[in-house]
Amino acid sequence: MGPLSGVRVLDFTRVLAGPFCTMNLADLGAEVIKIESVHGGDETRGWGPPFISGESAYYLCVNRNKRSIAIDLKSPEGSDIVRKLMADADVVIHNFLPRSANKLGLSYDQVKQVKSDVVYCSISGFGVSENRPGYDYIMQAMGGLMSITGEEGGTPYKVGVAITDLFTGLYAVVGIQAALMERQKTGQGQSIDMALYDAQIAMLANVASNVLVGQNDAKRFGNGHPNIVPYQLFDTSDGQVVITVGNDHQFQSFCSAFGLDELPIDPRFATNPSRVAHRTQLVEILQLTLSSFDTQEVLAKVNKAGVPCGPVRSVKQALFSDETALRNMLWNVPHPDLGDLTLVGSPVKLSATPPALRMPPPRLGEHTREVLSELSYHQDKIDDLKEKGVILTC
């Protein structure tokens, strides 16, 4: 029994931000009913390769612990099913454009008429007042992230994972849980207006603060840091490492590990602000020294000095590393079509009620019959709805 056990979530979201939000809620024990279109379901089911037995890796990554029901939301009978589900829902979440949500009967005012104390979450590109579509890539461009990602003086780059979607999903988790707590105190539900653009601006963190305080625009530092030096990637004789020196004491220990005791007493490098001002000179000295050692030698010396460091790994190397195994970050679950399925686990380590893997990502419409039966639909009625194309079962 997870901490969100007893919370029922109607999930109309597709792609990444919304499904990532509802998967995290489901991992914590919420009952999540994933409501998909009868016409192919969540778009990410077709986003590949790679596929395994017809299911895409993309879809599998964010849809565990959910039940799937496939409905034609535009049909009167489909709308009736949705209203019956809403009557017993604690949370309704979608990522339709505002005008589309209204046409489907999924605006906040429409949902609130069915369940007055509902916690309602809308995820969109620019908020409920805008009917502009927007994907993660667009937000990284418009929200400044690409301008600070990439080599200094080079081309702006997007981050290698859809990080704006993921941040938006996590902010939505926070907002939903906060609204549920408020409802416990007051009995009142509320709406949550989550915009990818807002999340992108918020996640600029110290970079945004640098601009607001210093009034100078941010720029790209490649694998360096705008405020801390040395805090970056270095080449070794056989690979690459990242070394992050967070304070002057760590800098002294780091230099001592490599016999560079003269650097901390050099006025150019004695304090972090002075190191930032003389970044190029310092990095050249450190790179010349570090490149004469292999990766394991560098890591051993830096770890012994008590300075954070790590090797640059591929995704495959990271997934199958000792640290990933120690932290139980790969979960296995049997799947009716795919066999033993391995998924990335939850990073939330609760001591009493930890997240759990209860169900594999559902097949399209896998639970349609089950959920309608819980709504007191007889099997002959379910068969009739399937024959009409109102629902899809598997």
SEBALO-914165 format. One record per residue (C-alpha): residue number from 1; x, y, z. Coordinates in Angstrom, 3 decimals, padded with zeros to 6 digits. Last residue first. Layout:
residues N
<node num="NUM" px="X" py="Y" pz="Z"/>
...
END
This chain:
residues 394
<node num="394" px="-007.654" py="-006.694" pz="-026.031"/>
<node num="393" px="-010.531" py="-004.260" pz="-025.759"/>
<node num="392" px="-011.482" py="-001.172" pz="-027.743"/>
<node num="391" px="-014.429" py="001.076" pz="-027.016"/>
<node num="390" px="-016.993" py="003.098" pz="-028.952"/>
<node num="389" px="-016.310" py="001.124" pz="-032.125"/>
<node num="388" px="-019.931" py="000.002" pz="-032.460"/>
<node num="387" px="-018.982" py="-003.669" pz="-031.972"/>
<node num="386" px="-017.011" py="-002.722" pz="-028.856"/>
<node num="385" px="-020.005" py="-000.897" pz="-027.426"/>
<node num="384" px="-022.196" py="-003.955" pz="-028.110"/>
<node num="383" px="-019.687" py="-006.302" pz="-026.458"/>
<node num="382" px="-019.622" py="-004.056" pz="-023.390"/>
<node num="381" px="-023.421" py="-004.081" pz="-023.289"/>
<node num="380" px="-023.421" py="-007.897" pz="-023.511"/>
<node num="379" px="-020.844" py="-008.046" pz="-020.727"/>
<node num="378" px="-022.968" py="-005.970" pz="-018.364"/>
<node num="377" px="-021.769" py="-002.468" pz="-017.453"/>
<node num="376" px="-021.795" py="-002.062" pz="-013.656"/>
<node num="375" px="-019.060" py="000.640" pz="-013.563"/>
<node num="374" px="-016.647" py="-002.027" pz="-012.270"/>
<node num="373" px="-017.513" py="-004.007" pz="-015.383"/>
<node num="372" px="-016.510" py="-001.000" pz="-017.443"/>
<node num="371" px="-013.090" py="-001.026" pz="-015.754"/>
<node num="370" px="-012.492" py="-004.727" pz="-016.416"/>
<node num="369" px="-013.650" py="-004.601" pz="-020.038"/>
<node num="368" px="-011.434" py="-001.647" pz="-020.823"/>
<node num="367" px="-008.442" py="-003.069" pz="-018.959"/>
<node num="366" px="-006.183" py="-004.044" pz="-021.848"/>
<node num="365" px="-007.446" py="-001.220" pz="-024.028"/>
<node num="364" px="-004.000" py="-000.626" pz="-025.514"/>
<node num="363" px="-001.560" py="-002.929" pz="-023.721"/>
<node num="362" px="-000.667" py="-001.836" pz="-020.222"/>
<node num="361" px="002.787" py="-000.864" pz="-018.943"/>
<node num="360" px="003.665" py="-003.607" pz="-016.429"/>
<node num="359" px="001.831" py="-003.776" pz="-013.101"/>
<node num="358" px="002.718" py="-003.545" pz="-009.411"/>
<node num="357" px="006.151" py="-001.925" pz="-009.403"/>
<node num="356" px="006.455" py="-000.279" pz="-006.009"/>
<node num="355" px="007.235" py="003.142" pz="-004.578"/>
<node num="354" px="008.322" py="003.001" pz="-000.936"/>
<node num="353" px="005.898" py="003.206" pz="001.990"/>
<node num="352" px="007.936" py="003.044" pz="005.206"/>
<node num="351" px="011.476" py="004.104" pz="004.233"/>
<node num="350" px="010.592" py="006.198" pz="001.172"/>
<node num="349" px="013.298" py="006.064" pz="-001.527"/>
<node num="348" px="012.046" py="008.123" pz="-004.462"/>
<node num="347" px="014.436" py="007.379" pz="-007.359"/>
<node num="346" px="011.802" py="005.203" pz="-009.084"/>
<node num="345" px="012.929" py="002.363" pz="-011.315"/>
<node num="344" px="014.149" py="002.218" pz="-014.909"/>
<node num="343" px="012.374" py="-000.675" pz="-016.593"/>
<node num="342" px="013.278" py="-004.279" pz="-017.401"/>
<node num="341" px="010.580" py="-006.523" pz="-018.917"/>
<node num="340" px="010.494" py="-010.302" pz="-018.446"/>
<node num="339" px="008.250" py="-011.620" pz="-021.203"/>
<node num="338" px="006.995" py="-009.155" pz="-023.794"/>
<node num="337" px="003.441" py="-010.303" pz="-024.390"/>
<node num="336" px="001.978" py="-010.968" pz="-020.926"/>
<node num="335" px="004.633" py="-008.792" pz="-019.224"/>
<node num="334" px="006.633" py="-009.947" pz="-016.193"/>
<node num="333" px="008.265" py="-007.112" pz="-014.219"/>
<node num="332" px="011.880" py="-006.172" pz="-013.590"/>
<node num="331" px="013.056" py="-002.954" pz="-011.968"/>
<node num="330" px="016.387" py="-001.228" pz="-012.573"/>
<node num="329" px="017.305" py="001.571" pz="-010.150"/>
<node num="328" px="017.985" py="-000.660" pz="-007.170"/>
<node num="327" px="020.465" py="001.862" pz="-005.710"/>
<node num="326" px="023.261" py="-000.693" pz="-005.545"/>
<node num="325" px="022.516" py="-001.885" pz="-009.077"/>
<node num="324" px="022.681" py="001.636" pz="-010.513"/>
<node num="323" px="025.891" py="002.353" pz="-008.579"/>
<node num="322" px="027.521" py="-000.864" pz="-009.791"/>
<node num="321" px="026.954" py="000.150" pz="-013.409"/>
<node num="320" px="024.581" py="-001.506" pz="-015.868"/>
<node num="319" px="022.433" py="001.531" pz="-016.625"/>
<node num="318" px="025.429" py="003.877" pz="-016.622"/>
<node num="317" px="027.433" py="001.777" pz="-019.084"/>
<node num="316" px="024.424" py="001.590" pz="-021.398"/>
<node num="315" px="023.907" py="005.356" pz="-021.212"/>
<node num="314" px="027.565" py="005.927" pz="-022.034"/>
<node num="313" px="029.831" py="006.926" pz="-019.210"/>
<node num="312" px="031.971" py="009.971" pz="-018.406"/>
<node num="311" px="033.868" py="009.017" pz="-015.256"/>
<node num="310" px="033.130" py="010.633" pz="-011.920"/>
<node num="309" px="034.272" py="013.300" pz="-009.500"/>
<node num="308" px="033.368" py="014.909" pz="-006.182"/>
<node num="307" px="036.448" py="016.026" pz="-004.194"/>
<node num="306" px="037.424" py="014.139" pz="-001.056"/>
<node num="305" px="041.153" py="014.079" pz="-001.872"/>
<node num="304" px="041.031" py="010.275" pz="-002.023"/>
<node num="303" px="038.265" py="010.592" pz="-004.627"/>
<node num="302" px="040.459" py="012.915" pz="-006.691"/>
<node num="301" px="043.477" py="010.605" pz="-006.583"/>
<node num="300" px="041.511" py="007.444" pz="-007.370"/>
<node num="299" px="039.501" py="009.123" pz="-010.122"/>
<node num="298" px="042.653" py="010.424" pz="-011.813"/>
<node num="297" px="044.377" py="007.048" pz="-011.637"/>
<node num="296" px="041.296" py="005.275" pz="-012.984"/>
<node num="295" px="041.057" py="007.676" pz="-015.917"/>
<node num="294" px="044.678" py="007.445" pz="-017.004"/>
<node num="293" px="047.183" py="010.090" pz="-015.957"/>
<node num="292" px="049.241" py="012.464" pz="-018.126"/>
<node num="291" px="046.090" py="014.218" pz="-019.342"/>
<node num="290" px="045.422" py="015.409" pz="-015.800"/>
<node num="289" px="048.481" py="017.655" pz="-015.668"/>
<node num="288" px="048.003" py="019.441" pz="-018.991"/>
<node num="287" px="044.273" py="019.794" pz="-018.281"/>
<node num="286" px="044.958" py="021.411" pz="-014.907"/>
<node num="285" px="047.306" py="024.037" pz="-016.338"/>
<node num="284" px="044.996" py="024.863" pz="-019.262"/>
<node num="283" px="041.995" py="025.027" pz="-016.928"/>
<node num="282" px="043.760" py="027.552" pz="-014.735"/>
<node num="281" px="044.709" py="029.920" pz="-017.566"/>
<node num="280" px="041.252" py="029.829" pz="-019.157"/>
<node num="279" px="039.305" py="030.349" pz="-015.920"/>
<node num="278" px="041.190" py="033.403" pz="-014.691"/>
<node num="277" px="038.127" py="035.426" pz="-013.603"/>
<node num="276" px="036.367" py="032.258" pz="-012.450"/>
<node num="275" px="039.446" py="031.293" pz="-010.467"/>
<node num="274" px="039.482" py="034.738" pz="-008.852"/>
<node num="273" px="035.830" py="034.371" pz="-007.860"/>
<node num="272" px="036.582" py="030.846" pz="-006.506"/>
<node num="271" px="039.466" py="031.979" pz="-004.341"/>
<node num="270" px="043.240" py="031.445" pz="-004.451"/>
<node num="269" px="043.491" py="031.001" pz="-008.240"/>
<node num="268" px="044.808" py="034.287" pz="-009.608"/>
<node num="267" px="046.422" py="035.141" pz="-006.265"/>
<node num="266" px="048.599" py="031.988" pz="-006.537"/>
<node num="265" px="048.532" py="030.321" pz="-003.124"/>
<node num="264" px="046.038" py="027.651" pz="-004.241"/>
<node num="263" px="048.133" py="026.939" pz="-007.379"/>
<node num="262" px="051.527" py="026.315" pz="-005.788"/>
<node num="261" px="050.422" py="023.037" pz="-004.244"/>
<node num="260" px="050.130" py="021.378" pz="-007.661"/>
<node num="259" px="051.439" py="017.984" pz="-006.617"/>
<node num="258" px="048.464" py="016.137" pz="-008.106"/>
<node num="257" px="046.606" py="015.287" pz="-004.900"/>
<node num="256" px="047.658" py="018.648" pz="-003.453"/>
<node num="255" px="045.737" py="020.466" pz="-006.168"/>
<node num="254" px="042.518" py="018.631" pz="-005.330"/>
<node num="253" px="042.936" py="019.189" pz="-001.595"/>
<node num="252" px="043.497" py="022.926" pz="-002.083"/>
<node num="251" px="040.540" py="023.160" pz="-004.450"/>
<node num="250" px="038.345" py="021.280" pz="-001.979"/>
<node num="249" px="039.207" py="023.874" pz="000.662"/>
<node num="248" px="038.398" py="026.692" pz="-001.770"/>
<node num="247" px="034.901" py="025.406" pz="-002.533"/>
<node num="246" px="032.819" py="023.245" pz="-004.882"/>
<node num="245" px="035.434" py="021.566" pz="-007.044"/>
<node num="244" px="033.536" py="019.421" pz="-009.531"/>
<node num="243" px="035.610" py="017.010" pz="-011.620"/>
<node num="242" px="034.119" py="015.279" pz="-014.658"/>
<node num="241" px="036.232" py="012.572" pz="-016.261"/>
<node num="240" px="037.259" py="011.654" pz="-019.786"/>
<node num="239" px="039.105" py="008.813" pz="-021.456"/>
<node num="238" px="042.499" py="007.168" pz="-021.987"/>
<node num="237" px="045.176" py="009.746" pz="-021.150"/>
<node num="236" px="042.648" py="011.833" pz="-019.260"/>
<node num="235" px="040.511" py="014.590" pz="-020.726"/>
<node num="234" px="038.719" py="016.955" pz="-018.364"/>
<node num="233" px="035.046" py="017.795" pz="-017.981"/>
<node num="232" px="033.930" py="020.638" pz="-015.734"/>
<node num="231" px="033.816" py="022.412" pz="-012.390"/>
<node num="230" px="037.180" py="024.081" pz="-011.877"/>
<node num="229" px="035.959" py="026.795" pz="-011.505"/>
<node num="228" px="032.444" py="027.736" pz="-010.328"/>
<node num="227" px="029.969" py="030.415" pz="-011.466"/>
<node num="226" px="029.373" py="029.918" pz="-015.210"/>
<node num="225" px="030.195" py="026.189" pz="-015.170"/>
<node num="224" px="032.236" py="024.301" pz="-017.769"/>
<node num="223" px="031.292" py="021.535" pz="-020.197"/>
<node num="222" px="030.436" py="024.021" pz="-022.948"/>
<node num="221" px="030.291" py="027.429" pz="-021.296"/>
<node num="220" px="027.375" py="028.846" pz="-023.269"/>
<node num="219" px="026.161" py="032.336" pz="-022.508"/>
<node num="218" px="023.832" py="034.112" pz="-020.122"/>
<node num="217" px="022.852" py="037.729" pz="-020.752"/>
<node num="216" px="024.249" py="040.417" pz="-018.489"/>
<node num="215" px="021.928" py="042.191" pz="-016.037"/>
<node num="214" px="023.986" py="040.856" pz="-013.096"/>
<node num="213" px="021.105" py="040.144" pz="-010.746"/>
<node num="212" px="018.410" py="039.087" pz="-013.201"/>
<node num="211" px="020.917" py="037.402" pz="-015.516"/>
<node num="210" px="022.665" py="035.471" pz="-012.746"/>
<node num="209" px="019.263" py="034.554" pz="-011.282"/>
<node num="208" px="018.225" py="033.023" pz="-014.587"/>
<node num="207" px="021.398" py="030.919" pz="-014.639"/>
<node num="206" px="020.910" py="030.016" pz="-010.966"/>
<node num="205" px="017.520" py="028.389" pz="-011.659"/>
<node num="204" px="016.847" py="027.972" pz="-015.392"/>
<node num="203" px="014.312" py="025.357" pz="-014.229"/>
<node num="202" px="011.643" py="028.001" pz="-013.627"/>
<node num="201" px="011.717" py="029.263" pz="-017.228"/>
<node num="200" px="011.331" py="025.738" pz="-018.587"/>
<node num="199" px="008.524" py="024.959" pz="-016.146"/>
<node num="198" px="006.639" py="028.065" pz="-017.228"/>
<node num="197" px="006.987" py="027.143" pz="-020.909"/>
<node num="196" px="005.775" py="023.611" pz="-020.294"/>
<node num="195" px="002.600" py="025.061" pz="-018.811"/>
<node num="194" px="000.775" py="023.531" pz="-015.846"/>
<node num="193" px="-002.563" py="025.101" pz="-014.871"/>
<node num="192" px="-003.748" py="023.287" pz="-011.741"/>
<node num="191" px="-007.455" py="023.450" pz="-010.936"/>
<node num="190" px="-008.998" py="023.192" pz="-007.501"/>
<node num="189" px="-010.811" py="020.882" pz="-005.101"/>
<node num="188" px="-012.358" py="021.952" pz="-001.829"/>
<node num="187" px="-012.945" py="019.787" pz="001.220"/>
<node num="186" px="-010.969" py="022.288" pz="003.277"/>
<node num="185" px="-008.214" py="020.357" pz="005.045"/>
<node num="184" px="-008.162" py="017.152" pz="003.004"/>
<node num="183" px="-008.645" py="019.234" pz="-000.142"/>
<node num="182" px="-005.468" py="021.173" pz="000.677"/>
<node num="181" px="-003.556" py="017.897" pz="000.889"/>
<node num="180" px="-004.935" py="016.810" pz="-002.487"/>
<node num="179" px="-003.977" py="020.186" pz="-003.976"/>
<node num="178" px="-000.407" py="019.804" pz="-002.706"/>
<node num="177" px="-000.207" py="016.282" pz="-004.146"/>
<node num="176" px="-001.448" py="017.510" pz="-007.512"/>
<node num="175" px="000.938" py="020.473" pz="-007.573"/>
<node num="174" px="003.987" py="018.373" pz="-006.700"/>
<node num="173" px="003.132" py="015.743" pz="-009.314"/>
<node num="172" px="002.554" py="018.524" pz="-011.867"/>
<node num="171" px="005.991" py="019.972" pz="-011.068"/>
<node num="170" px="007.404" py="016.493" pz="-011.759"/>
<node num="169" px="005.653" py="016.266" pz="-015.119"/>
<node num="168" px="006.766" py="019.764" pz="-016.072"/>
<node num="167" px="010.357" py="018.868" pz="-015.193"/>
<node num="166" px="010.118" py="015.747" pz="-017.365"/>
<node num="165" px="008.637" py="017.600" pz="-020.324"/>
<node num="164" px="011.312" py="020.286" pz="-020.039"/>
<node num="163" px="014.019" py="017.584" pz="-019.876"/>
<node num="162" px="013.183" py="015.896" pz="-023.137"/>
<node num="161" px="016.508" py="013.995" pz="-023.110"/>
<node num="160" px="019.709" py="014.930" pz="-024.966"/>
<node num="159" px="019.486" py="018.604" pz="-023.993"/>
<node num="158" px="018.943" py="020.855" pz="-026.992"/>
<node num="157" px="021.936" py="022.479" pz="-028.576"/>
<node num="156" px="022.925" py="026.037" pz="-029.475"/>
<node num="155" px="025.676" py="026.158" pz="-032.132"/>
<node num="154" px="029.184" py="027.161" pz="-031.083"/>
<node num="153" px="030.801" py="030.160" pz="-029.449"/>
<node num="152" px="031.226" py="028.283" pz="-026.174"/>
<node num="151" px="030.269" py="024.666" pz="-026.801"/>
<node num="150" px="026.723" py="023.530" pz="-026.250"/>
<node num="149" px="023.810" py="024.382" pz="-023.960"/>
<node num="148" px="023.311" py="027.950" pz="-022.708"/>
<node num="147" px="021.244" py="029.196" pz="-025.681"/>
<node num="146" px="019.407" py="025.874" pz="-025.826"/>
<node num="145" px="017.925" py="026.465" pz="-022.378"/>
<node num="144" px="016.617" py="029.956" pz="-023.110"/>
<node num="143" px="012.882" py="029.318" pz="-022.814"/>
<node num="142" px="012.098" py="029.674" pz="-026.511"/>
<node num="141" px="014.518" py="026.971" pz="-027.671"/>
<node num="140" px="014.057" py="024.521" pz="-024.793"/>
<node num="139" px="010.334" py="025.182" pz="-025.020"/>
<node num="138" px="010.235" py="024.350" pz="-028.731"/>
<node num="137" px="012.078" py="021.072" pz="-028.102"/>
<node num="136" px="009.663" py="020.116" pz="-025.313"/>
<node num="135" px="006.598" py="020.444" pz="-027.521"/>
<node num="134" px="004.117" py="023.268" pz="-027.915"/>
<node num="133" px="000.646" py="023.712" pz="-029.319"/>
<node num="132" px="-000.839" py="027.193" pz="-029.066"/>
<node num="131" px="-004.416" py="027.436" pz="-027.792"/>
<node num="130" px="-003.447" py="029.864" pz="-025.041"/>
<node num="129" px="-005.355" py="030.807" pz="-021.878"/>
<node num="128" px="-004.986" py="027.296" pz="-020.447"/>
<node num="127" px="-001.202" py="027.497" pz="-020.341"/>
<node num="126" px="001.640" py="027.861" pz="-022.850"/>
<node num="125" px="002.589" py="024.350" pz="-023.907"/>
<node num="124" px="-000.125" py="022.457" pz="-022.106"/>
<node num="123" px="-000.709" py="020.331" pz="-019.013"/>
<node num="122" px="-004.132" py="020.642" pz="-017.369"/>
<node num="121" px="-004.582" py="019.342" pz="-013.835"/>
<node num="120" px="-007.884" py="019.004" pz="-011.996"/>
<node num="119" px="-008.257" py="018.069" pz="-008.344"/>
<node num="118" px="-011.956" py="017.282" pz="-008.157"/>
<node num="117" px="-014.119" py="018.604" pz="-005.319"/>
<node num="116" px="-017.226" py="019.287" pz="-007.422"/>
<node num="115" px="-017.143" py="016.031" pz="-009.382"/>
<node num="114" px="-019.546" py="016.112" pz="-012.379"/>
<node num="113" px="-019.973" py="019.874" pz="-012.627"/>
<node num="112" px="-016.275" py="020.222" pz="-011.787"/>
<node num="111" px="-015.401" py="018.338" pz="-014.976"/>
<node num="110" px="-017.232" py="020.863" pz="-017.142"/>
<node num="109" px="-015.807" py="023.901" pz="-015.337"/>
<node num="108" px="-012.294" py="022.446" pz="-015.513"/>
<node num="107" px="-012.541" py="021.771" pz="-019.230"/>
<node num="106" px="-012.836" py="018.103" pz="-020.183"/>
<node num="105" px="-016.140" py="017.955" pz="-022.022"/>
<node num="104" px="-014.451" py="016.799" pz="-025.217"/>
<node num="103" px="-015.054" py="020.107" pz="-027.009"/>
<node num="102" px="-013.683" py="021.990" pz="-023.980"/>
<node num="101" px="-010.545" py="019.870" pz="-023.893"/>
<node num="100" px="-009.997" py="020.527" pz="-027.591"/>
<node num="99" px="-010.282" py="024.292" pz="-027.059"/>
<node num="98" px="-007.792" py="024.167" pz="-024.165"/>
<node num="97" px="-005.240" py="022.074" pz="-026.097"/>
<node num="96" px="-005.241" py="018.556" pz="-024.701"/>
<node num="95" px="-002.742" py="017.547" pz="-022.030"/>
<node num="94" px="-005.036" py="015.862" pz="-019.494"/>
<node num="93" px="-005.353" py="015.203" pz="-015.760"/>
<node num="92" px="-008.366" py="014.367" pz="-013.624"/>
<node num="91" px="-007.744" py="013.652" pz="-009.939"/>
<node num="90" px="-009.984" py="012.333" pz="-007.183"/>
<node num="89" px="-012.228" py="010.345" pz="-009.492"/>
<node num="88" px="-015.526" py="008.658" pz="-008.549"/>
<node num="87" px="-017.906" py="010.808" pz="-010.591"/>
<node num="86" px="-015.234" py="011.170" pz="-013.235"/>
<node num="85" px="-015.556" py="007.521" pz="-014.248"/>
<node num="84" px="-019.283" py="007.919" pz="-014.846"/>
<node num="83" px="-018.627" py="011.071" pz="-016.859"/>
<node num="82" px="-016.069" py="009.242" pz="-018.989"/>
<node num="81" px="-018.441" py="006.400" pz="-019.747"/>
<node num="80" px="-021.114" py="008.893" pz="-020.830"/>
<node num="79" px="-018.634" py="010.650" pz="-023.094"/>
<node num="78" px="-017.891" py="007.338" pz="-024.775"/>
<node num="77" px="-021.610" py="006.692" pz="-025.277"/>
<node num="76" px="-022.054" py="010.131" pz="-026.850"/>
<node num="75" px="-019.068" py="009.575" pz="-029.170"/>
<node num="74" px="-016.174" py="012.046" pz="-029.257"/>
<node num="73" px="-014.211" py="010.297" pz="-026.500"/>
<node num="72" px="-013.969" py="007.075" pz="-028.511"/>
<node num="71" px="-012.678" py="004.946" pz="-025.660"/>
<node num="70" px="-009.658" py="002.735" pz="-024.905"/>
<node num="69" px="-009.133" py="001.804" pz="-021.236"/>
<node num="68" px="-005.602" py="001.230" pz="-019.996"/>
<node num="67" px="-004.739" py="000.381" pz="-016.389"/>
<node num="66" px="-001.610" py="001.940" pz="-014.941"/>
<node num="65" px="001.345" py="000.698" pz="-012.854"/>
<node num="64" px="003.817" py="001.193" pz="-015.706"/>
<node num="63" px="003.347" py="003.902" pz="-018.328"/>
<node num="62" px="006.477" py="006.043" pz="-018.525"/>
<node num="61" px="009.296" py="003.984" pz="-020.094"/>
<node num="60" px="007.119" py="001.498" pz="-021.991"/>
<node num="59" px="005.831" py="004.102" pz="-024.441"/>
<node num="58" px="009.337" py="005.077" pz="-025.540"/>
<node num="57" px="010.491" py="001.445" pz="-025.797"/>
<node num="56" px="007.734" py="000.920" pz="-028.352"/>
<node num="55" px="005.345" py="-002.038" pz="-028.238"/>
<node num="54" px="005.041" py="-004.246" pz="-031.352"/>
<node num="53" px="006.586" py="-007.348" pz="-029.784"/>
<node num="52" px="009.516" py="-005.216" pz="-028.624"/>
<node num="51" px="010.035" py="-001.979" pz="-030.516"/>
<node num="50" px="013.156" py="000.115" pz="-030.970"/>
<node num="49" px="012.305" py="001.816" pz="-033.197"/>
<node num="48" px="010.312" py="003.847" pz="-032.577"/>
<node num="47" px="007.420" py="006.102" pz="-031.612"/>
<node num="46" px="004.274" py="004.098" pz="-032.412"/>
<node num="45" px="003.104" py="003.495" pz="-028.838"/>
<node num="44" px="004.241" py="007.070" pz="-028.266"/>
<node num="43" px="001.047" py="008.367" pz="-029.831"/>
<node num="42" px="-001.036" py="007.095" pz="-026.913"/>
<node num="41" px="-003.971" py="005.138" pz="-028.306"/>
<node num="40" px="-004.102" py="003.880" pz="-031.885"/>
<node num="39" px="-007.585" py="005.030" pz="-032.850"/>
<node num="38" px="-009.555" py="003.798" pz="-029.834"/>
<node num="37" px="-008.189" py="006.852" pz="-028.042"/>
<node num="36" px="-006.698" py="006.347" pz="-024.615"/>
<node num="35" px="-007.821" py="006.724" pz="-021.005"/>
<node num="34" px="-005.095" py="005.657" pz="-018.599"/>
<node num="33" px="-006.735" py="004.720" pz="-015.306"/>
<node num="32" px="-004.303" py="005.423" pz="-012.473"/>
<node num="31" px="-004.881" py="004.033" pz="-008.993"/>
<node num="30" px="-002.427" py="005.913" pz="-006.785"/>
<node num="29" px="000.179" py="003.877" pz="-004.910"/>
<node num="28" px="003.369" py="005.931" pz="-005.025"/>
<node num="27" px="004.421" py="004.302" pz="-008.312"/>
<node num="26" px="001.028" py="005.372" pz="-009.676"/>
<node num="25" px="001.667" py="009.036" pz="-008.855"/>
<node num="24" px="005.078" py="008.781" pz="-010.515"/>
<node num="23" px="003.483" py="007.105" pz="-013.526"/>
<node num="22" px="000.886" py="009.896" pz="-013.611"/>
<node num="21" px="003.507" py="012.627" pz="-013.915"/>
<node num="20" px="005.592" py="010.770" pz="-016.506"/>
<node num="19" px="002.391" py="010.110" pz="-018.484"/>
<node num="18" px="001.633" py="013.851" pz="-018.458"/>
<node num="17" px="005.078" py="015.113" pz="-019.482"/>
<node num="16" px="005.796" py="012.303" pz="-021.970"/>
<node num="15" px="003.471" py="011.372" pz="-024.889"/>
<node num="14" px="-000.202" py="011.181" pz="-023.909"/>
<node num="13" px="-002.445" py="012.448" pz="-021.152"/>
<node num="12" px="-006.076" py="011.521" pz="-020.442"/>
<node num="11" px="-005.274" py="010.126" pz="-016.988"/>
<node num="10" px="-008.170" py="009.647" pz="-014.605"/>
<node num="9" px="-006.542" py="009.355" pz="-011.191"/>
<node num="8" px="-008.029" py="007.541" pz="-008.189"/>
<node num="7" px="-006.404" py="008.137" pz="-004.794"/>
<node num="6" px="-006.979" py="005.232" pz="-002.408"/>
<node num="5" px="-003.283" py="004.419" pz="-002.075"/>
<node num="4" px="-001.247" py="007.608" pz="-002.401"/>
<node num="3" px="001.192" py="006.659" pz="000.387"/>
<node num="2" px="001.656" py="003.202" pz="-001.155"/>
<node num="1" px="000.000" py="000.000" pz="000.000"/>
END
